[in-house]
Amino acid sequence: MDFEASAAHVSWSKQLTQRILITGSEGLIGRVVREDLTAHGYLVKGLDLRGLAGEQGDVCNAAQVVDVVASCDGVLHLAAVSRVVWGERDPEHCWATNVGGLCNVLEAAQSHGRRPWVIFASSREVYGQPELLPATEDTPLAPVNVYARSKVEGERLVQLARQSGLQTAVIRLSNVFGRPDDHADRVVPAFARAAVTGQPLRVDGPSHTFDFTHVEDVSRGIVSLIQRLTAGEDCADPIHFVSGQATTLGELAALAVEIASSTSSVVTAPPRNFDVARFYGTHQRATTTLNWTPRVPLRNGLARLIADFQLEASLPTSTLSAA
């Protein structure tokens, strides 16, 4: 079944009764998924440290989680310490948020009579340094940093909850990008902004290779998965939402400079010892299960992001502050 078109199989009235909680709703992925789910007729509530009135909260606060989960039919759990380097700097906080916060969500879902389904956002970091590429969802898990270990533990907890009867799904994401209001130190927005402003692009490990996936593609995949769950279907196995294309950091930097017609220099540095060196994956399972394939090539997505930064740079400071 084509779950991108499954609105034809699930009535609008049924969708409108589906109340979806997004934890980490103010993050890059959370904001885009919220827009897309709302457009598909779902009722969406957020929980985020940066949330506005009625949606500000912390997944580490069990009472808050119980309260918001109680009124939901499904939970998209995105909330996390989402940067590898942050996990290395403060491993206790990373573990408390990524594992403890997930425990709170799973326990709340299992304890409530509605027993909402839970989608857990994991990461390509769980594979560590894969011996064979492209990686599939069956590639052995071998985490090499704190963040990755927290995601592996999260997947284990989700599987235990599933064995106890909770409907769950696991998605694995890779270097998601696409909006200017992302974390400034993530590599794609960092390179794009530097190229626009004429600043040097620092490349830690120019031969390191990754799979860069546009946020709109990721959101479309998540919505398709939610439509599947809404339709009463199951999804037992982890699913990649990845581009399937390998790009080195050196190539990414050069592409940003080219697209921006920039005079920026590219400065290389040794890689960090906690970073994965090489990853790109296959999306065959997502294609087979959800009829999903990526649609936004890296060049196109990067060009759009650079255009956003160029527009931002051209606006008066007062206009940016008001926005």
C-alpha positions in Angstrom: 0.0 0.0 0.0 1.2 3.6 -0.8 1.0 5.2 2.6 1.8 8.6 1.2 -1.6 8.4 -0.4 -3.3 6.5 2.5 -5.5 9.5 3.3 -7.8 7.8 0.7 -8.0 4.8 3.0 -8.3 6.7 6.3 -11.1 9.1 6.5 -10.5 12.7 7.4 -12.9 12.4 10.3 -10.7 9.6 11.7 -7.5 11.5 11.1 -9.0 14.5 13.0 -9.5 12.3 16.0 -5.9 11.4 16.0 -4.0 13.5 18.5 -0.2 13.3 18.0 2.3 14.5 20.6 5.7 15.6 19.3 8.4 15.8 21.9 11.2 18.0 20.8 8.6 19.9 18.8 10.7 23.1 18.4 13.7 21.3 16.8 14.5 21.2 13.1 12.5 18.0 12.4 9.8 18.7 14.9 8.7 22.0 13.4 8.6 20.6 9.8 6.7 17.4 10.8 4.2 19.5 12.8 3.5 21.6 9.7 3.0 18.5 7.5 0.9 16.6 10.1 -1.4 19.6 10.5 -1.7 19.9 6.7 -2.8 16.2 6.7 -5.6 16.9 9.3 -4.0 15.6 12.5 -4.2 17.4 15.8 -0.7 18.1 17.0 0.6 19.0 20.4 4.2 19.8 21.3 6.5 19.3 24.3 9.8 21.2 24.2 12.0 23.1 26.6 11.6 26.0 24.2 7.8 25.6 23.7 5.4 28.4 24.1 2.6 28.5 26.7 0.9 25.2 27.1 3.7 23.3 25.3 6.8 24.1 27.3 8.0 21.1 29.2 10.8 18.6 29.8 10.8 14.9 28.9 12.9 14.4 32.0 9.9 15.5 34.1 7.9 12.3 34.4 4.7 14.1 35.7 4.7 16.5 32.7 5.1 13.6 30.3 2.3 11.6 31.9 0.0 14.6 31.6 0.6 15.3 27.9 0.7 11.6 26.8 -2.7 11.0 28.5 -4.6 12.8 25.8 -2.7 11.5 22.8 -3.2 8.6 20.3 0.5 8.6 19.3 3.8 10.0 20.2 6.7 11.0 17.9 9.6 11.1 20.3 12.3 13.5 18.9 13.4 15.1 22.1 17.1 14.5 22.8 20.5 15.9 23.3 21.1 15.7 19.6 24.7 16.7 19.1 27.5 14.1 19.4 29.9 16.8 20.8 27.3 17.8 23.5 27.2 14.2 24.7 30.9 14.0 25.0 31.0 17.3 27.0 28.2 16.3 29.4 27.6 12.6 29.2 25.3 12.5 32.3 23.0 15.1 30.9 22.9 13.3 27.5 22.0 10.0 29.2 19.4 11.5 31.5 17.7 13.2 28.5 18.1 10.6 25.8 17.5 7.5 28.0 15.6 8.9 31.0 13.3 11.0 28.9 12.5 8.1 26.6 11.8 5.9 29.7 9.3 8.5 30.9 7.5 8.5 27.5 7.4 4.7 27.3 6.2 4.3 30.8 3.5 7.0 30.3 2.3 5.3 27.1 2.2 1.9 28.7 0.4 3.0 31.8 -2.4 4.9 30.1 -5.5 3.2 28.9 -5.2 4.6 25.4 -1.8 3.0 25.0 -0.6 5.4 22.3 1.9 4.2 19.7 5.4 5.6 20.1 7.9 6.4 17.2 11.5 6.7 18.5 13.9 8.8 16.5 17.3 7.0 16.5 20.4 7.7 14.5 22.9 6.3 12.0 25.4 6.8 14.9 24.3 3.5 16.3 26.4 1.7 13.7 29.6 3.3 14.6 32.1 2.6 11.9 30.3 0.1 9.6 32.5 -2.4 7.8 30.3 -2.5 4.8 28.6 0.4 3.0 25.9 1.2 2.2 24.6 0.3 5.6 21.3 -1.5 6.0 19.1 -1.6 9.0 20.6 -5.0 9.8 24.1 -3.6 10.0 25.5 -4.5 13.4 25.2 -1.8 16.1 28.7 -0.7 17.3 28.4 2.8 18.9 31.6 4.8 19.4 30.4 7.8 21.4 28.1 8.7 24.3 25.3 9.9 22.1 25.3 6.8 20.0 25.3 4.5 23.1 22.3 6.5 24.4 20.4 5.8 21.1 21.3 2.1 21.2 20.0 1.9 24.7 16.9 3.7 23.6 16.2 1.2 20.8 16.6 -1.6 23.4 14.0 0.0 25.7 11.6 0.5 22.8 12.0 -3.2 21.9 11.2 -4.2 25.5 8.1 -2.0 25.5 7.1 -3.6 22.2 7.4 -7.0 23.7 5.1 -5.9 26.5 2.4 -5.0 24.0 3.1 -1.3 23.1 2.9 -0.5 19.5 6.3 1.1 18.6 8.5 2.0 15.6 12.1 3.0 15.3 13.5 5.4 12.6 17.2 6.0 12.0 18.2 9.4 10.6 21.4 10.7 9.1 22.7 14.3 9.0 19.3 16.0 8.5 19.4 19.6 7.2 17.4 22.1 5.4 16.3 25.1 7.5 18.3 28.2 8.6 17.1 28.0 12.2 18.9 24.8 12.8 21.8 24.4 15.4 24.4 26.8 14.1 27.2 24.3 14.7 25.8 21.5 12.6 27.9 21.0 9.6 25.5 21.8 6.7 24.2 25.1 8.1 27.6 26.0 9.4 29.2 25.6 6.0 26.2 27.4 4.3 26.3 30.4 6.6 30.1 30.7 6.4 30.0 30.6 2.6 27.4 33.3 2.6 29.2 35.6 5.0 32.7 35.0 3.6 34.0 33.3 6.6 36.4 30.3 6.5 34.8 26.9 6.3 36.6 24.6 8.9 36.5 21.0 7.8 37.4 18.5 10.6 38.4 15.5 8.5 37.8 16.4 4.8 37.6 12.7 3.7 34.9 11.9 6.3 31.9 10.7 4.4 28.2 11.1 5.3 24.6 10.8 4.1 23.0 14.2 4.1 19.2 14.0 4.1 16.8 16.9 3.6 14.3 17.6 6.4 11.4 17.7 4.0 12.2 14.2 2.9 12.5 13.0 6.5 9.2 14.7 7.5 7.4 13.1 4.5 8.7 9.7 5.6 7.6 10.2 9.2 4.1 11.3 8.1 3.9 8.2 5.9 4.8 6.0 8.9 2.2 7.8 11.1 -0.4 7.2 8.4 0.5 3.5 8.5 0.1 3.4 12.2 -3.2 5.3 12.0 -4.5 2.8 9.5 -3.8 0.0 12.0 -0.7 -1.3 10.3 2.4 -2.3 12.2 6.1 -1.5 11.6 8.3 -3.9 13.6 11.7 -3.3 12.0 13.8 -0.1 12.2 13.6 2.1 9.1 16.2 4.4 7.5 15.2 7.8 6.2 18.4 8.5 4.3 19.4 9.9 0.9 21.6 6.9 0.0 24.2 9.3 -1.4 27.8 9.5 0.0 29.4 13.0 0.3 32.7 13.8 1.9 33.0 16.9 4.1 35.5 18.3 1.7 33.0 17.9 -1.2 30.3 19.5 1.0 32.5 22.5 1.7 33.5 23.0 -1.9 29.8 22.7 -3.0 28.8 25.4 -0.5 31.5 27.8 -1.7 30.5 27.1 -5.3 26.7 27.6 -4.9 27.2 30.8 -2.8 29.8 32.2 -5.3 31.8 32.7 -2.1 35.3 33.9 -1.5 35.5 31.8 1.6 38.6 29.7 2.2 38.4 26.1 3.3 40.5 25.2 6.3 41.1 21.6 7.0 41.8 20.1 10.5 42.2 16.6 11.9 39.0 14.7 12.7 37.7 14.5 16.2 38.3 11.1 17.9 34.7 10.6 18.8 33.3 11.1 15.3 32.2 8.4 12.9 34.4 8.5 9.7 32.1 7.0 7.1 28.4 6.4 6.6 25.8 6.2 4.0 22.8 4.0 4.0 20.2 2.3 1.9 16.5 3.3 2.0 15.2 0.0 0.4 13.1 -0.9 3.5 11.4 2.6 3.5 10.8 2.2 -0.2 9.3 -1.3 0.2 7.3 -0.5 3.4 6.2 3.0 2.9 6.8 3.7 -0.8 9.2 6.4 0.3 12.2 7.7 -1.6 14.2 10.9 -1.1 13.3 13.7 -3.5 15.6 16.6 -2.5 19.1 16.1 -3.8 21.9 17.6 -1.6 22.8 20.3 -4.2 19.2 21.5 -4.4 18.7 21.4 -0.6 22.0 23.2 0.0 21.1 25.8 -2.6 17.8 26.6 -0.9 19.5 26.8 2.4 22.2 29.2 1.1 19.4 31.3 -0.5 17.7 31.5 2.9 20.9 32.7 4.6 21.5 35.2 1.8 18.0 36.6 2.3 18.6 36.7 6.1 21.9 38.5 5.6 20.1 41.1 3.4 17.5 42.0 6.0 17.9 44.8 8.5 18.7 43.7 12.0 15.4 45.1 13.3 13.5 43.0 10.9 15.3 39.8 12.0 14.6 40.7 15.7 10.9 41.2 15.0 10.8 37.8 13.3 
